[in-house]
């Protein structure tokens, strides 16, 4: 799973929770991200933020595990 896929899936999850806005910011939004750059997302207007946070954390955990398996090292 690539960072682009994680970003798209995060946005989809946020929309499913009624988000009014999902904003990607930081190096990924600017197009200056490196391989190990983090993913910065701001979300507004979510119906159940705690449940959304749990699902996004699970998605990011899967992404990190996948990155470590493929890359053979630590993922950022």
N, C-alpha and C positions, 0 to 999 in steps of 0.2 A: 504494500500500500504506500503510495507516494503522498507527499505533503499536499499536493493539489487535491487528491481524493479525500484526504482528511478534512480539508477546508470545505469542500463541497458537501461532505456528509455532515459536518458540523452545522453548516447553514441550513441543510435540510432538517436536521433535528430541531434547530431553533424555530424554523417555520412551523413544524409540527406542534410546537409548544406555544404557538401564537405570537411569536416575536414580531414586534412592529419594525424593528431595525436590527440588522446584523452587520457589524462593521469590522472589516479586516484592516488592521493597521500595522505599523512597523515595517520591518525590512521586506516581508513578503508582499505587502501592499505596494511598496515603493519599487519592487522588482530588484532589490539588492540583496536578497536572501542568499545565504550560503547553504551548503548541504546540511549543516547542523544547526541552522537558525531555528528559533522557536516560532510558534504560531500565536499571534496576538489577535484576539477577537473580543469585541464589545457587543453586548446584547441588551436590547431594551424592550420592555413590554411583554415579558414572558409570563404565561399563566402559572406555571409551577416551576420556579427557578431551581429548587433543591433537586427535583427529579431530573430536570434537564442537566444540571451540573453533574449528577451521577452518571448519566449516559454519555456525556461528553468526556468525562474522566475515563470511563471505560474505553471509549473510542481511542483516546490518546494513548492509553496503556497498551492497547492492541497495536497501535502504530509504532510505539517505542519497542515493543517486543519484536515485531516484524523487522524493524530497522536494525536491531541488534543481530538478528539471525542472518539477515542479508549482508549487513556491513561487517559483521564479525567483531564489532566493538560497541562502545557505549553510544547511545543516541542522545542528542541534546534535547 
